[in-house]
């Protein structure tokens, strides 16, 4: 399976799975914000299946927990909001489907593609699992609402993928929807054209502080970071207190560092956040 990292948009997936069971879908946890008046439901999928390959049994596991909007104050916005949530969690071709149809189609495609392993010599030698309960392919997709107030919805999409080998991959992508415009909040929206120059030193200092070091050069010398790669990456969320940036594996550091999350309080951004921007009122709270 070739699961390519996507940035602010979609997942390109070419995977191998067999469809041996039906889609199990359940909806629950309806919540409502008295502020934005946007309600959400959750669709969950959990599929495990296997095929016989030569003398072996190849197992797979697919887990999805997908939160999506089911109602909002401006009913005309609902379809577009659902489209945003789908296209940021799954490939673009599913974006025009309903949430239920998108999950069903994605799951069916994901699992049915596994059948092609029967027709390909995917392994030089016969692959025999020591434990038939283990999986050689696993994919988990989960999104989470982090903020749903003041005309903003901020959420993350978490992806855990294993396709054999020494280790899998983990990714997290953050998004902020401005309900006033229907668009994503960008760094230029609140920090102006010089946002990279202004925010980069803050990010580096916050990462160093989280590692308990005062000399930022140690980030590169002993912590596995590449200082030159650290800069605002459009991968962030907001809440009442500040911004959280997400840097995925290999993005700014060696693999062993994993995902780096950096929280920046609004207090540390006041000096260069532009006036009358979409989140300026949050910095004054």
FIDOVO-386892 format. One record per residue (C-alpha): residue in one letter; residue number from 1; y, x, z. Coordinates in steps of 0.25 Angstrom, whole numbers, plus 2048, in hexadecimal, padded with zeros to 3 digits. Example, Ala and Ser with C-alpha at 12.3 -4.5 7.8 and 13.67 -1.06 7.14 Angstrom:
<res:a&n:1&y:7EE&x:831&z:81F>
<res:s&n:2&y:7FC&x:837&z:81D>
END
This chain:
<res:x&n:1&y:800&x:800&z:800>
<res:x&n:2&y:80E&x:805&z:7FC>
<res:x&n:3&y:818&x:7FF&z:806>
<res:x&n:4&y:825&x:805&z:802>
<res:x&n:5&y:831&x:805&z:80D>
<res:x&n:6&y:83C&x:7FB&z:808>
<res:x&n:7&y:84A&x:7FC&z:80C>
<res:x&n:8&y:852&x:7EF&z:80F>
<res:x&n:9&y:84B&x:7E7&z:806>
<res:x&n:10&y:83C&x:7E6&z:803>
<res:x&n:11&y:82E&x:7EC&z:805>
<res:x&n:12&y:827&x:7F1&z:7F8>
<res:x&n:13&y:818&x:7EF&z:7FB>
<res:x&n:14&y:80C&x:7F3&z:7F3>
<res:x&n:15&y:800&x:7F0&z:7FC>
<res:x&n:16&y:7F2&x:7EE&z:7FC>
<res:x&n:17&y:7EC&x:7E2&z:804>
<res:x&n:18&y:7E1&x:7D8&z:802>
<res:x&n:19&y:7E4&x:7C9&z:805>
<res:x&n:20&y:7D8&x:7C4&z:80D>
<res:x&n:21&y:7DF&x:7BA&z:816>
<res:x&n:22&y:7EA&x:7AF&z:815>
<res:x&n:23&y:7F8&x:7B1&z:819>
<res:x&n:24&y:7FA&x:7AD&z:828>
<res:x&n:25&y:809&x:7A8&z:82A>
<res:x&n:26&y:80F&x:7A3&z:837>
<res:x&n:27&y:81D&x:79F&z:83A>
<res:x&n:28&y:823&x:7A0&z:848>
<res:x&n:29&y:82E&x:7A5&z:851>
<res:x&n:30&y:839&x:79C&z:84C>
<res:x&n:31&y:846&x:7A1&z:851>
<res:x&n:32&y:855&x:79E&z:850>
<res:x&n:33&y:862&x:7A5&z:852>
<res:x&n:34&y:86D&x:79C&z:858>
<res:x&n:35&y:876&x:7A6&z:851>
<res:x&n:36&y:872&x:7A7&z:843>
<res:x&n:37&y:86A&x:79B&z:843>
<res:x&n:38&y:85F&x:7A1&z:83B>
<res:x&n:39&y:850&x:79E&z:83E>
<res:x&n:40&y:844&x:7A6&z:83B>
<res:x&n:41&y:835&x:7A5&z:83A>
<res:x&n:42&y:82A&x:7AF&z:839>
<res:x&n:43&y:81E&x:7B0&z:82F>
<res:x&n:44&y:813&x:7B9&z:834>
<res:x&n:45&y:808&x:7BF&z:82B>
<res:x&n:46&y:7FC&x:7C7&z:830>
<res:x&n:47&y:7F1&x:7CA&z:826>
<res:x&n:48&y:7E6&x:7D4&z:827>
<res:x&n:49&y:7DC&x:7D6&z:81C>
<res:x&n:50&y:7D2&x:7E0&z:817>
<res:x&n:51&y:7CA&x:7E4&z:80A>
<res:x&n:52&y:7BE&x:7EC&z:808>
<res:x&n:53&y:7C1&x:7F9&z:801>
<res:x&n:54&y:7B5&x:801&z:7FD>
<res:x&n:55&y:7AE&x:803&z:80A>
<res:x&n:56&y:7BA&x:800&z:812>
<res:x&n:57&y:7C2&x:7F4&z:817>
<res:x&n:58&y:7D1&x:7F5&z:815>
<res:x&n:59&y:7D9&x:7ED&z:81F>
<res:x&n:60&y:7E8&x:7E8&z:81E>
<res:x&n:61&y:7F1&x:7E1&z:827>
<res:x&n:62&y:7FE&x:7DA&z:824>
<res:x&n:63&y:808&x:7D5&z:82E>
<res:x&n:64&y:815&x:7CD&z:82C>
<res:x&n:65&y:81E&x:7C7&z:836>
<res:x&n:66&y:82A&x:7C1&z:82D>
<res:x&n:67&y:836&x:7BA&z:834>
<res:x&n:68&y:83E&x:7B2&z:82A>
<res:x&n:69&y:84A&x:7A8&z:82B>
<res:x&n:70&y:846&x:799&z:82A>
<res:x&n:71&y:854&x:793&z:82C>
<res:x&n:72&y:863&x:797&z:82E>
<res:x&n:73&y:870&x:791&z:830>
<res:x&n:74&y:873&x:792&z:821>
<res:x&n:75&y:867&x:78C&z:81A>
<res:x&n:76&y:86B&x:792&z:80D>
<res:x&n:77&y:869&x:7A0&z:813>
<res:x&n:78&y:85B&x:79E&z:817>
<res:x&n:79&y:854&x:7A1&z:809>
<res:x&n:80&y:85C&x:7AE&z:808>
<res:x&n:81&y:859&x:7B2&z:816>
<res:x&n:82&y:84A&x:7B0&z:814>
<res:x&n:83&y:84B&x:7B8&z:807>
<res:x&n:84&y:851&x:7C3&z:80F>
<res:x&n:85&y:847&x:7C3&z:81A>
<res:x&n:86&y:83C&x:7C3&z:80F>
<res:x&n:87&y:841&x:7CE&z:806>
<res:x&n:88&y:844&x:7D7&z:812>
<res:x&n:89&y:835&x:7D6&z:817>
<res:x&n:90&y:82D&x:7D5&z:80A>
<res:x&n:91&y:82E&x:7D9&z:7FB>
<res:x&n:92&y:83A&x:7D2&z:7F3>
<res:x&n:93&y:830&x:7CA&z:7EB>
<res:x&n:94&y:82E&x:7C1&z:7F7>
<res:x&n:95&y:83D&x:7BE&z:7FA>
<res:x&n:96&y:83E&x:7B1&z:7F2>
<res:x&n:97&y:832&x:7AB&z:7F9>
<res:x&n:98&y:832&x:7A3&z:806>
<res:x&n:99&y:82E&x:7AB&z:812>
<res:x&n:100&y:820&x:7A5&z:813>
<res:x&n:101&y:81E&x:7A7&z:804>
<res:x&n:102&y:823&x:7B6&z:805>
<res:x&n:103&y:81A&x:7B9&z:810>
<res:x&n:104&y:80E&x:7B3&z:80A>
<res:x&n:105&y:810&x:7B9&z:7FC>
<res:x&n:106&y:813&x:7C7&z:803>
<res:x&n:107&y:806&x:7C6&z:80B>
<res:x&n:108&y:7FD&x:7C1&z:800>
<res:x&n:109&y:803&x:7CC&z:7F7>
<res:x&n:110&y:801&x:7D7&z:801>
<res:x&n:111&y:7F3&x:7D4&z:805>
<res:x&n:112&y:7EE&x:7D0&z:7F7>
<res:x&n:113&y:7F3&x:7DE&z:7F1>
<res:x&n:114&y:7E9&x:7E4&z:7FA>
<res:x&n:115&y:7DE&x:7E0&z:7F1>
<res:x&n:116&y:7E2&x:7EA&z:7E7>
<res:x&n:117&y:7DC&x:7F5&z:7F0>
<res:x&n:118&y:7CF&x:7F1&z:7EB>
<res:x&n:119&y:7D2&x:7F5&z:7DD>
<res:x&n:120&y:7D8&x:802&z:7E1>
<res:x&n:121&y:7D3&x:80F&z:7E6>
<res:x&n:122&y:7DD&x:80F&z:7F1>
<res:x&n:123&y:7D6&x:81A&z:7F9>
<res:x&n:124&y:7CF&x:826&z:7F4>
<res:x&n:125&y:7C4&x:825&z:7FF>
<res:x&n:126&y:7BE&x:818&z:805>
<res:x&n:127&y:7C8&x:814&z:810>
<res:x&n:128&y:7C0&x:810&z:81C>
<res:x&n:129&y:7C7&x:80B&z:829>
<res:x&n:130&y:7C2&x:810&z:836>
<res:x&n:131&y:7C7&x:803&z:83C>
<res:x&n:132&y:7C5&x:7F6&z:833>
<res:x&n:133&y:7D0&x:7EF&z:83B>
<res:x&n:134&y:7DA&x:7F9&z:837>
<res:x&n:135&y:7E3&x:7F8&z:82B>
<res:x&n:136&y:7E6&x:801&z:820>
<res:x&n:137&y:7F2&x:7F8&z:81B>
<res:x&n:138&y:7FC&x:7F1&z:825>
<res:x&n:139&y:809&x:7EB&z:822>
<res:x&n:140&y:812&x:7E4&z:82D>
<res:x&n:141&y:81F&x:7DD&z:829>
<res:x&n:142&y:828&x:7D7&z:834>
<res:x&n:143&y:836&x:7D3&z:835>
<res:x&n:144&y:83F&x:7D0&z:841>
<res:x&n:145&y:84C&x:7CA&z:843>
<res:x&n:146&y:855&x:7D3&z:84C>
<res:x&n:147&y:862&x:7CB&z:84C>
<res:x&n:148&y:866&x:7BD&z:848>
<res:x&n:149&y:874&x:7BB&z:84C>
<res:x&n:150&y:883&x:7BB&z:848>
<res:x&n:151&y:87F&x:7B8&z:839>
<res:x&n:152&y:875&x:7C4&z:838>
<res:x&n:153&y:866&x:7C4&z:837>
<res:x&n:154&y:861&x:7D2&z:839>
<res:x&n:155&y:852&x:7D5&z:838>
<res:x&n:156&y:848&x:7E0&z:835>
<res:x&n:157&y:83B&x:7E1&z:82D>
<res:x&n:158&y:830&x:7EA&z:832>
<res:x&n:159&y:825&x:7EF&z:829>
<res:x&n:160&y:819&x:7F7&z:82E>
<res:x&n:161&y:810&x:7FC&z:823>
<res:x&n:162&y:803&x:804&z:823>
<res:x&n:163&y:7FC&x:807&z:816>
<res:x&n:164&y:7F2&x:812&z:81B>
<res:x&n:165&y:7F5&x:820&z:81E>
<res:x&n:166&y:7FA&x:827&z:82B>
<res:x&n:167&y:804&x:81D&z:82E>
<res:x&n:168&y:80B&x:810&z:829>
<res:x&n:169&y:81A&x:80D&z:827>
<res:x&n:170&y:824&x:805&z:830>
<res:x&n:171&y:831&x:800&z:82B>
<res:x&n:172&y:83C&x:7F7&z:830>
<res:x&n:173&y:848&x:7F1&z:828>
<res:x&n:174&y:854&x:7EA&z:82E>
<res:x&n:175&y:85D&x:7E0&z:828>
<res:x&n:176&y:86A&x:7D8&z:82C>
<res:x&n:177&y:86D&x:7CB&z:825>
<res:x&n:178&y:87C&x:7C6&z:826>
<res:x&n:179&y:87A&x:7B7&z:825>
<res:x&n:180&y:889&x:7B6&z:821>
<res:x&n:181&y:887&x:7BD&z:814>
<res:x&n:182&y:878&x:7BC&z:812>
<res:x&n:183&y:877&x:7CB&z:810>
<res:x&n:184&y:872&x:7D7&z:818>
<res:x&n:185&y:87B&x:7DE&z:821>
<res:x&n:186&y:87E&x:7EC&z:81C>
<res:x&n:187&y:883&x:7F9&z:823>
<res:x&n:188&y:88F&x:7F9&z:81A>
<res:x&n:189&y:892&x:7EA&z:81E>
<res:x&n:190&y:895&x:7EF&z:82C>
<res:x&n:191&y:898&x:7FE&z:82C>
<res:x&n:192&y:89F&x:7FF&z:81E>
<res:x&n:193&y:89D&x:809&z:813>
<res:x&n:194&y:89C&x:815&z:81C>
<res:x&n:195&y:890&x:80F&z:824>
<res:x&n:196&y:887&x:81B&z:821>
<res:x&n:197&y:891&x:825&z:826>
<res:x&n:198&y:894&x:81D&z:833>
<res:x&n:199&y:886&x:818&z:837>
<res:x&n:200&y:87E&x:824&z:834>
<res:x&n:201&y:883&x:82D&z:840>
<res:x&n:202&y:880&x:821&z:849>
<res:x&n:203&y:872&x:81F&z:844>
<res:x&n:204&y:86F&x:82E&z:846>
<res:x&n:205&y:875&x:82E&z:854>
<res:x&n:206&y:86D&x:822&z:858>
<res:x&n:207&y:860&x:827&z:853>
<res:x&n:208&y:862&x:834&z:85A>
<res:x&n:209&y:866&x:82D&z:867>
<res:x&n:210&y:859&x:824&z:866>
<res:x&n:211&y:851&x:831&z:866>
<res:x&n:212&y:858&x:837&z:872>
<res:x&n:213&y:85F&x:842&z:86B>
<res:x&n:214&y:86E&x:846&z:86A>
<res:x&n:215&y:86D&x:850&z:85E>
<res:x&n:216&y:86B&x:848&z:852>
<res:x&n:217&y:865&x:855&z:84B>
<res:x&n:218&y:859&x:853&z:853>
<res:x&n:219&y:856&x:846&z:84C>
<res:x&n:220&y:852&x:84F&z:840>
<res:x&n:221&y:84C&x:85B&z:847>
<res:x&n:222&y:843&x:854&z:851>
<res:x&n:223&y:843&x:845&z:84F>
<res:x&n:224&y:83F&x:844&z:840>
<res:x&n:225&y:84C&x:83E&z:83B>
<res:x&n:226&y:853&x:841&z:82E>
<res:x&n:227&y:862&x:840&z:833>
<res:x&n:228&y:867&x:840&z:824>
<res:x&n:229&y:85F&x:834&z:821>
<res:x&n:230&y:865&x:82C&z:82D>
<res:x&n:231&y:86F&x:822&z:828>
<res:x&n:232&y:871&x:813&z:827>
<res:x&n:233&y:866&x:80D&z:81F>
<res:x&n:234&y:869&x:7FE&z:81E>
<res:x&n:235&y:85D&x:7FB&z:827>
<res:x&n:236&y:863&x:7F5&z:833>
<res:x&n:237&y:864&x:7E9&z:83C>
<res:x&n:238&y:86F&x:7E3&z:845>
<res:x&n:239&y:870&x:7DC&z:852>
<res:x&n:240&y:87B&x:7D9&z:85D>
<res:x&n:241&y:87B&x:7E7&z:862>
<res:x&n:242&y:87A&x:7F0&z:855>
<res:x&n:243&y:873&x:7F5&z:849>
<res:x&n:244&y:864&x:7FA&z:848>
<res:x&n:245&y:861&x:803&z:83D>
<res:x&n:246&y:852&x:806&z:838>
<res:x&n:247&y:84D&x:812&z:832>
<res:x&n:248&y:83F&x:811&z:82D>
<res:x&n:249&y:834&x:81C&z:82C>
<res:x&n:250&y:838&x:828&z:824>
<res:x&n:251&y:846&x:823&z:822>
<res:x&n:252&y:84E&x:82D&z:82B>
<res:x&n:253&y:842&x:834&z:832>
<res:x&n:254&y:834&x:838&z:832>
<res:x&n:255&y:829&x:82E&z:832>
<res:x&n:256&y:825&x:831&z:841>
<res:x&n:257&y:833&x:82C&z:845>
<res:x&n:258&y:830&x:81E&z:840>
<res:x&n:259&y:83A&x:813&z:83E>
<res:x&n:260&y:848&x:816&z:845>
<res:x&n:261&y:850&x:80B&z:84A>
<res:x&n:262&y:85F&x:80E&z:84E>
<res:x&n:263&y:867&x:804&z:856>
<res:x&n:264&y:876&x:806&z:855>
<res:x&n:265&y:87F&x:7FD&z:85E>
<res:x&n:266&y:88B&x:7F7&z:857>
<res:x&n:267&y:894&x:7FF&z:861>
<res:x&n:268&y:890&x:80C&z:85A>
<res:x&n:269&y:894&x:806&z:84C>
<res:x&n:270&y:8A1&x:800&z:850>
<res:x&n:271&y:8A9&x:80C&z:84B>
<res:x&n:272&y:8A6&x:80A&z:83D>
<res:x&n:273&y:8A1&x:7FC&z:83B>
<res:x&n:274&y:8AB&x:7F5&z:832>
<res:x&n:275&y:8B4&x:7E9&z:837>
<res:x&n:276&y:8B0&x:7DB&z:832>
<res:x&n:277&y:8A2&x:7DE&z:82E>
<res:x&n:278&y:896&x:7D5&z:830>
<res:x&n:279&y:892&x:7DB&z:83D>
<res:x&n:280&y:8A0&x:7E0&z:843>
<res:x&n:281&y:8A0&x:7D5&z:84D>
<res:x&n:282&y:893&x:7DA&z:853>
<res:x&n:283&y:899&x:7E7&z:856>
<res:x&n:284&y:8A4&x:7E0&z:85F>
<res:x&n:285&y:89A&x:7D9&z:868>
END
